[in-house]
Amino acid sequence: MNYRHGYHAGNFCDVFKHLILMLLIEHFKQKEKGFTVLDAHAGDGSYSLRGELAAKTGEAEAGILRVLAFPHPSPALADFLSLVRRLGLPDAEGKLTSYPGSPRLARALLRPQDKLLLSDIHPDALSALERLFRDDRQVRIRPLDAALALKSQLPPESRRALVLLDPPYEEPDEFRRQLVALKEAHKRFPTGTYAIWYPIKSPEPVRHFHRQLAASGIKPILTAEIHLAPLNNFQLNGSGMTIINPPWKLDTQLGVVLPELLAALGAEKSGKIRLEWTVPE
């Protein structure tokens, strides 16, 4: 696998995905009992916005940097932006020098009784994670692909877990592999919350995945999508998250904050939000 997320760090897909991740974790924290976050495609954990990879694409300019300039954000969006600012190593002028990936964002939100499990198979990512979380007893890092991570780490001792699956979708059968892994994980741990992120270029692969997931018998399943432009088959126009066992009232919360995010990205006229129950309770 040659994918390096540094080219895309802080783009609109990251903002969408990580905003939802934060909301999910905050819902878990409403109960005192500890929980586990399993990030099955952890990546580097943090990405330079001043380095060569980010400079080649400039995707953060139209993503997180644009959203940070949005005036008067709602409390949920403001909390997310505050977290990104705190973790993004701002320079003397207050501008971000890095973008925190899901491992850093999740770790910053955890309480002492919570745990973070990280898996990846890319040597550079594993080295970066070891540097970030050296001597952190709440974090465990494993050199495993996502399927093996789910098999070996679920169910967690706490019996409460949020699982994030966000592969790069480089392989043409990625949706199929996600479906297989989810079915197996759900059999082993049916009460877990699973958040599956995906890019949107052409609608049919996504819709086919949703049809197969709905036919699996797994429920409830909530789907949220952000579209910046009309769909076509050639470029990244949207980002989605399908959530198995979503927390109570998450759909209501997303119905408020996602249209706001669309406006913050400057796409309220060209884009749209899709929020629906793929499979209701």
Phi, psi and omega in degrees: 000125184257359185297134174230117187289345179305333177293333189243002185302133179081009178284180186297330177296317178298315182299313178301309183297315186284331173298314179294320177302315179300315181297320178298314180297319179297325175296317179300326183286354178290343173254145185291326184299141181294159179219171181239136169255123175252112178258101191278348176228066196295325184071201186283336182093333178201146187224132179290135173264001180249358185273180185296318184296310181295324182295330182291332183249325182064023185292333179294332180299320180270358181249254187298322183293326176289318181293325178299334180272000183291126183282142172055056178292155176293166181305318182295312179292322179297320178297318179295314181295324176297320178296315179297318178299317183294322184269348188272015176048063181297147179277189183298335179268003179084009180271142181297138172254345178214164176240127181283129174282181184300325177299316180291319179298313181297315182298322181294338183265348185284152173264171181302332183273000183259161182228156178233122177250126184240134175225147177195163179241356181276124183304319180295320179295317180297320178296318179296319179295320179297322178293319183292322191242023177302131178069012177270110186285349177270357184240133173238137182241131182230135177278070185231147170285170189298317182298316179291325178298316179294320180294320187270340187252351181246142355282152178284164181301325182288341185064014173232124183205147170246123181249123178254125177239113180217069178293166181284350181058042174280329183271141183295339181257024186298318179298320179297316180294323176298317181297315179299313181297320181293317179300315181294317181295319182294325176297321182283325187216076187289343182268358179290156173261125183243125179246114184249112179269150175207149173277156179238114173245302175245139185289331190296315178301323179292313181296323178297318177300316180294321178297317180292322179294319178296325181285349183286343183092354178286137177198159354280158180226124178249137178239133176234135178222148172238127180242123179272339183205165176303146184290141165215178188267007192240341182219162181285112183248346185201176183214141183226160175219122175254129189238119175269133184057055180293151177297157180299132177071009175298322180299319177296317180297316179293328178296340177266311190279331182289319173300326176295318178297319178302317178294320180296332177274000178075024185239022183294337179267321183272340187248190180199164174248137173242122180222114183205160176275110174296318173220116179287173180302000000 
